[in-house]
Amino acid sequence: MRSVFIQKPLEFRLEVPLEAAIQGEPVPCTLTVKNHGAEPSPLPQFSLILGLGVLKKVKAKTEDAFEILDRAQLDQAQVVLPGEQVVSSWEFTLDLNAPISDKNQTPFLLYGNGDSPADLGQIPLTVTMHPHVRAVFDTCETVFSLINKGETWKDGRTIVKYKAPDLRKFSLVDEILIGVRFVEDSLELVYTFKVKKIDATATTLNFKKGKAEVTQTWASQDYLFGGGFIRQEFIEKMLDEAFSVVATGF
């Protein structure tokens, strides 16, 4: 992907050899600055920033549209001579728990000569789930028939909201939220179930809304083979164990 931003007399061109990035992977960037003016141009606030943008605020151009996640260390003592250009390279490494792109927010690359994100050029960076996290959610959908109602990221967790399938074992479950994050080389999963609780008396049977939560930690040697391959049987076993907390025999 490529983006151009003009701050007269300077032209900034950002090039990233990726269409999308994955949690935990490097994002190489090349930033070229060309001086179209007749005088030398210093770069006292030369910036390349990885930020998280709230799309509604980005569109409205509000001051708080971006949260800064990382900054490149660029040479701000450079001076671009008339008709000349300078080229800088930097590689961001996304955290294993980096924000993913969703309908409300996405990471951005911000660049130019300025200290505030509002003064810089911007290009959205699509970030997708780490393959190990994706394997968890794929299993929920293909093996347990959960219905994906949306993917998001919050507080370091990649989260999927599910509607419970029309199956007897999930008859008392309305909604399932599953949040996953890496803790060193382990996976931590938090399941939040919105459930119907039975309120029975001698003469009536009613249902009330309630919530149940389950937390699991999967050590890498348990959920992975050598070489980083997924142990599918282990994932299915652990998901089934979590779902058994709210499963019913009705």
C-alpha positions as CSV (number, residue, x, y, z in Angstrom):
1,M,0.0,0.0,0.0
2,R,1.0,3.6,-0.7
3,S,-0.1,7.0,0.5
4,V,1.0,10.5,-0.4
5,F,0.6,13.6,1.9
6,I,1.5,17.2,1.0
7,Q,2.7,19.7,3.5
8,K,3.9,22.5,1.1
9,P,6.6,22.6,0.0
10,L,7.2,19.0,1.1
11,E,5.7,15.8,-0.3
12,F,5.7,12.8,1.9
13,R,5.2,9.3,0.4
14,L,4.7,6.3,2.6
15,E,5.1,2.8,1.1
16,V,4.2,-0.4,3.0
17,P,4.7,-3.8,1.1
18,L,1.6,-5.3,2.7
19,E,-2.1,-5.3,2.0
20,A,-2.9,-6.5,5.5
21,A,-0.9,-7.3,8.7
22,I,-1.3,-10.1,11.2
23,Q,-1.1,-9.7,15.0
24,G,2.5,-10.2,16.0
25,E,4.0,-9.6,12.6
26,P,6.4,-6.8,11.4
27,V,5.1,-3.9,9.3
28,P,8.0,-2.5,7.2
29,C,7.6,1.2,6.2
30,T,9.6,3.4,3.7
31,L,9.0,7.1,4.1
32,T,10.2,9.4,1.3
33,V,10.3,13.2,1.7
34,K,10.7,15.4,-1.4
35,N,11.2,19.2,-1.2
36,H,9.4,21.0,-4.1
37,G,10.3,24.4,-2.7
38,A,13.2,26.8,-3.4
39,E,14.6,26.8,0.1
40,P,16.0,24.1,2.4
41,S,13.3,22.5,4.6
42,P,14.1,21.1,8.0
43,L,12.1,18.3,9.6
44,P,12.0,19.2,13.3
45,Q,8.9,17.1,13.9
46,F,9.5,14.3,11.4
47,S,7.0,11.6,12.5
48,L,5.9,8.1,11.6
49,I,3.3,6.8,14.1
50,L,1.4,3.6,14.6
51,G,-2.0,4.6,16.0
52,L,-5.4,3.2,16.7
53,G,-8.1,5.3,15.1
54,V,-11.8,5.4,16.1
55,L,-13.4,5.6,12.6
56,K,-16.3,7.8,13.6
57,K,-13.9,10.3,15.1
58,V,-11.4,10.0,12.3
59,K,-14.1,11.0,9.8
60,A,-15.1,13.9,12.0
61,K,-11.5,14.9,12.4
62,T,-11.7,15.2,16.2
63,E,-8.5,15.8,18.2
64,D,-8.9,12.5,20.1
65,A,-9.5,10.3,17.0
66,F,-6.2,8.4,17.5
67,E,-4.5,6.6,20.4
68,I,-0.7,6.4,19.8
69,L,0.5,2.8,20.0
70,D,4.1,3.2,18.8
71,R,6.5,5.9,17.3
72,A,9.3,5.4,14.8
73,Q,12.7,6.8,15.8
74,L,13.4,9.1,12.8
75,D,16.2,11.6,12.3
76,Q,14.6,15.0,13.0
77,A,17.8,16.8,12.4
78,Q,17.5,16.2,8.7
79,V,17.2,19.1,6.2
80,V,15.8,18.4,2.7
81,L,17.5,20.6,0.1
82,P,15.5,22.1,-2.8
83,G,14.6,19.6,-5.5
84,E,16.1,16.8,-3.3
85,Q,14.6,13.9,-1.3
86,V,15.4,11.9,1.8
87,V,14.4,8.3,2.4
88,S,13.8,6.8,5.9
89,S,12.9,3.2,6.7
90,W,11.3,1.8,9.9
91,E,9.8,-1.5,10.9
92,F,7.0,-1.6,13.4
93,T,6.4,-5.0,15.1
94,L,2.8,-5.5,16.0
95,D,2.2,-6.9,19.5
96,L,0.7,-10.4,19.6
97,N,-2.3,-8.7,21.2
98,A,-2.4,-5.8,18.8
99,P,-5.8,-4.3,18.0
100,I,-7.5,-5.9,15.0
101,S,-9.5,-3.9,12.4
102,D,-13.3,-3.9,13.0
103,K,-16.3,-1.8,12.0
104,N,-15.6,0.8,14.7
105,Q,-11.8,1.1,14.8
106,T,-8.6,0.1,13.0
107,P,-4.9,0.8,13.3
108,F,-3.5,3.6,11.2
109,L,0.0,4.8,10.0
110,L,0.4,8.5,10.5
111,Y,3.2,10.4,8.9
112,G,4.5,13.9,8.1
113,N,6.2,16.8,9.8
114,G,4.1,17.4,13.0
115,D,3.7,16.2,16.5
116,S,-0.1,15.9,16.7
117,P,-1.8,13.0,14.8
118,A,-4.3,15.6,13.5
119,D,-1.5,17.3,11.6
120,L,-0.3,14.2,9.8
121,G,-1.1,12.1,6.8
122,Q,-2.9,8.9,7.5
123,I,-3.4,5.5,6.0
124,P,-5.5,2.7,7.6
125,L,-3.7,-0.5,8.3
126,T,-5.9,-3.6,8.2
127,V,-4.8,-6.0,11.0
128,T,-6.2,-9.5,11.3
129,M,-6.1,-12.1,14.0
130,H,-3.1,-14.2,14.8
131,P,-3.5,-17.7,13.3
132,H,-3.7,-19.4,16.7
133,V,-6.5,-17.1,17.8
134,R,-8.3,-17.6,14.5
135,A,-8.1,-21.3,15.0
136,V,-10.1,-21.0,18.3
137,F,-12.9,-19.0,16.7
138,D,-13.0,-21.2,13.5
139,T,-13.5,-24.2,15.8
140,C,-16.3,-22.5,17.6
141,E,-18.1,-22.0,14.3
142,T,-17.3,-25.2,12.4
143,V,-17.4,-27.7,15.2
144,F,-19.9,-26.2,17.7
145,S,-22.0,-24.3,15.2
146,L,-21.8,-20.9,17.0
147,I,-23.1,-18.0,14.9
148,N,-20.6,-15.2,14.5
149,K,-22.3,-11.8,15.2
150,G,-19.2,-9.6,15.1
151,E,-15.4,-9.5,15.8
152,T,-13.7,-6.7,17.8
153,W,-10.8,-5.9,20.1
154,K,-10.8,-4.4,23.6
155,D,-8.3,-4.1,26.4
156,G,-5.8,-6.4,24.8
157,R,-8.3,-9.1,23.9
158,T,-9.6,-10.2,20.5
159,I,-13.3,-10.8,21.0
160,V,-16.0,-12.5,19.1
161,K,-19.7,-12.2,19.9
162,Y,-21.7,-15.3,19.1
163,K,-25.4,-16.2,19.0
164,A,-26.0,-19.6,20.4
165,P,-27.2,-22.1,17.8
166,D,-30.6,-23.7,17.9
167,L,-29.4,-26.8,19.7
168,R,-30.7,-28.5,22.8
169,K,-27.4,-28.2,24.7
170,F,-27.5,-24.4,24.2
171,S,-31.2,-23.9,24.9
172,L,-30.6,-21.7,28.0
173,V,-27.9,-19.6,26.3
174,D,-28.7,-16.3,24.5
175,E,-25.2,-15.0,23.7
176,I,-21.6,-16.0,24.1
177,L,-18.6,-13.6,24.2
178,I,-15.2,-15.2,23.8
179,G,-12.1,-13.0,24.4
180,V,-8.6,-14.4,23.7
181,R,-5.2,-12.9,24.4
182,F,-1.6,-14.1,24.6
183,V,0.0,-14.2,28.0
184,E,3.6,-14.8,27.2
185,D,3.4,-18.0,25.1
186,S,0.1,-19.2,26.5
187,L,-3.4,-18.4,25.4
188,E,-5.9,-17.0,27.9
189,L,-9.6,-17.4,27.1
190,V,-12.5,-15.6,28.8
191,Y,-16.0,-16.9,28.0
192,T,-18.9,-14.8,29.1
193,F,-22.3,-16.4,28.7
194,K,-25.6,-14.6,28.8
195,V,-28.1,-17.2,30.0
196,K,-31.6,-17.8,31.0
197,K,-31.8,-19.0,34.7
198,I,-34.7,-21.1,35.8
199,D,-36.8,-19.6,38.6
200,A,-39.1,-22.3,39.8
201,T,-41.8,-22.4,42.5
202,A,-44.3,-25.1,43.3
203,T,-46.7,-23.7,40.8
204,T,-44.7,-21.7,38.2
205,L,-41.6,-22.0,36.0
206,N,-40.0,-18.7,34.9
207,F,-36.7,-17.7,33.3
208,K,-34.5,-14.9,34.4
209,K,-31.5,-13.4,32.6
210,G,-28.2,-14.1,34.1
211,K,-24.5,-14.3,33.3
212,A,-21.8,-17.0,33.7
213,E,-18.1,-16.6,33.1
214,V,-15.3,-19.2,32.5
215,T,-11.6,-18.5,32.2
216,Q,-9.0,-20.9,30.7
217,T,-5.3,-20.7,30.2
218,W,-3.8,-23.0,27.5
219,A,-0.1,-23.6,27.7
220,S,1.6,-23.6,24.3
221,Q,2.8,-27.2,24.7
222,D,-0.8,-28.3,25.2
223,Y,-2.5,-26.5,22.3
224,L,0.5,-26.7,19.8
225,F,2.5,-29.4,18.1
226,G,6.2,-28.7,17.3
227,G,6.5,-26.1,14.5
228,G,3.5,-24.1,15.7
229,F,0.8,-26.5,14.4
230,I,-2.5,-26.5,16.2
231,R,-3.6,-29.5,18.3
232,Q,-7.2,-29.5,17.0
233,E,-8.4,-32.2,19.4
234,F,-7.1,-30.2,22.4
235,I,-8.9,-27.1,21.2
236,E,-12.2,-29.0,20.8
237,K,-11.8,-30.6,24.2
238,M,-11.2,-27.3,26.0
239,L,-14.1,-25.5,24.2
240,D,-16.4,-28.3,25.0
241,E,-15.3,-28.1,28.7
242,A,-16.2,-24.4,28.8
243,F,-19.5,-24.8,27.0
244,S,-20.5,-27.7,29.4
245,V,-20.8,-25.1,32.2
246,V,-24.0,-23.8,30.5
247,A,-25.1,-26.8,28.6
248,T,-28.4,-28.3,29.4
249,G,-30.0,-31.7,28.8
250,F,-33.4,-30.3,28.1
